[in-house]
Amino acid sequence: MGKIFLTFDSVEEEDDARTALDGYKWKLAVWDLDQKLRGVVKYESSILEYSEKASNAEIEVADAVRLEIREILNSYGLNLD
């Protein structure tokens, strides 16, 4: 891959620059969330600290949220893989 240069010309574009530079952190954060939800679906481990086993409702919600995350990412042309 070649070099990519991002140019931001003013203080007003500081937020845009930070967003561009932090893109990989956003991906890691969404990946971590997806993996936490995967644990609920695959291993039935609860997200709740006071419960070891996930309820059926928690598993269904976790699965639905994982699907929604992937659909949203796909709509932006992004993926976690």
N, C-alpha and C positions, 0 to 999 in steps of 0.2 A: 504494500500500500504506500502511496506517495504521502507527502506532507500535506497537512491541511492547516490553513491559517485562518483564524477568526479575528476580525478587526472590529473593535468597538471604539467609537470616536469621542464619546462624551460621558460625563458623570451621569447623565440621564439614562445611559445605556448600561450602567453598572449592574442592575438587576438582570438584564439579558445576558451579560457576560457571566455572571455567577451561575445562572441557569444552564448555560452552555457548558461551563466547566464542571458542574455537579451532575451532569447527566448519568454518569456511571454510578454515582451514589444512589440516584433514584432507581436505577435498574437493580442494584443490590438490595435496596429496601423492599422493592416489590417481590424480588426473588425470595427474600427471607420470609415475607408474609405468605407467599405461595407455598413455601416449604412447611411452614407452621400449619397451614390449612391441609396440606397433603398428609401430614402426620395424623390429623384428626380423621381424615377419610380412610387412609390406608391402614393405620395402626389403632384406630379408635381411641387415640390418646386425647384427652380433653385439653382445651386451651385454659380452662379454669384451673387455678392453682389448688383449689380445695377438692378437686375431683380427679381421679386417675383415669377413669373410663369415660369416653364421650357418650352422650345420649344419642339416640337415633335422630332427634331433631338437630342436635349440634352437628352431626355428620352430614345431614342433608343440607344444612345452611352452609357448612364449609365447602361442600362440593359445588353448591350453586354459586358461591362467591368466587371460587377458583375459576369456574366457567365464565363468569362475568368479567373477571380480570383479564382473562385471555381474549374475550370478545372485544373489550375496550382497547387492549393493546393492538389487536389485529386491525381494528378500525383506524389506528394511527400508523399502520404498517410496521409495527414492532412485535417482537416475540421475546420470550424469556430463554429460549433454548440456544 
